[in-house]
Amino acid sequence: MVYGRDPEVLLDHAWRGSLLKFQGVEVNSSIVLISAVSASLAAGVLTAYGICVSMFRLFRIHAKQVAAERQARAVVSATQAVES
């Protein structure tokens, strides 16, 4: 079906070829549009994944630093308690 018409009806018309070419361009542009949307979605997902991974690494580094500070304070508190 071409725009609600049977393509066989259009056989005798001189403009049938241009209509079918136009329909082919529309299909090709739809494929290009779908591909572009898929590619941009994939790029966005990969970017978000990269941001999440880097933030988790930063949080891990921060957690290790906080744990080391707390351990150092605990050691200092324990030595001060033993000295007094």
C-alpha positions as CSV (number, residue, x, y, z in Angstrom):
1,M,0.0,0.0,0.0
2,V,1.3,3.4,-1.0
3,Y,-0.4,6.1,0.9
4,G,-3.7,4.2,1.1
5,R,-3.6,3.2,-2.6
6,D,-2.8,-0.1,-4.2
7,P,0.5,0.1,-6.1
8,E,-1.1,-1.9,-9.0
9,V,-3.5,0.9,-9.6
10,L,-0.6,3.3,-10.0
11,L,1.1,1.2,-12.8
12,D,-0.4,3.3,-15.6
13,H,0.4,6.6,-14.0
14,A,3.5,8.4,-15.1
15,W,4.3,9.6,-11.5
16,R,4.3,6.1,-10.0
17,G,8.1,5.9,-10.1
18,S,8.6,9.2,-8.3
19,L,6.0,8.3,-5.7
20,L,7.8,5.0,-5.0
21,K,11.2,6.7,-5.0
22,F,9.7,9.2,-2.5
23,Q,8.5,6.3,-0.4
24,G,11.9,4.7,-0.5
25,V,13.6,7.9,0.7
26,E,11.1,8.1,3.5
27,V,12.0,4.5,4.6
28,N,15.7,5.3,4.2
29,S,15.4,8.5,6.3
30,S,13.5,6.5,8.9
31,I,16.2,4.0,9.1
32,V,18.8,6.8,9.4
33,L,16.7,8.5,12.1
34,I,16.3,5.3,14.1
35,S,20.1,4.6,13.7
36,A,20.9,8.1,14.9
37,V,18.6,7.9,17.9
38,S,20.0,4.4,18.8
39,A,23.6,5.7,18.5
40,S,22.9,8.8,20.6
41,L,21.1,6.6,23.2
42,A,24.1,4.2,23.3
43,A,26.5,7.1,23.7
44,G,24.4,8.6,26.5
45,V,24.3,5.2,28.3
46,L,28.0,4.7,28.0
47,T,28.7,8.3,29.2
48,A,26.4,7.8,32.2
49,Y,28.1,4.4,33.0
50,G,31.5,6.1,32.8
51,I,30.4,8.9,35.2
52,C,29.0,6.3,37.6
53,V,32.1,4.2,37.6
54,S,34.4,7.2,38.2
55,M,32.1,8.5,41.0
56,F,32.2,5.1,42.7
57,R,36.0,5.1,42.5
58,L,36.1,8.5,44.1
59,F,33.7,7.4,46.9
60,R,35.9,4.3,47.5
61,I,39.0,6.5,47.7
62,H,37.2,8.8,50.1
63,A,36.0,5.9,52.3
64,K,39.5,4.5,52.5
65,Q,40.8,7.9,53.6
66,V,38.1,8.3,56.2
67,A,38.7,4.8,57.5
68,A,42.5,5.5,57.8
69,E,41.8,8.7,59.7
70,R,39.5,7.0,62.1
71,Q,42.0,4.2,62.7
72,A,44.8,6.7,63.3
73,R,42.6,8.6,65.8
74,A,41.7,5.3,67.5
75,V,45.4,4.5,67.8
76,V,46.2,8.0,69.2
77,S,43.3,7.7,71.7
78,A,44.5,4.3,72.8
79,T,48.0,5.5,73.4
80,Q,46.9,8.6,75.2
81,A,44.6,6.4,77.5
82,V,47.6,4.1,78.2
83,E,49.9,7.0,79.1
84,S,47.5,8.6,81.5
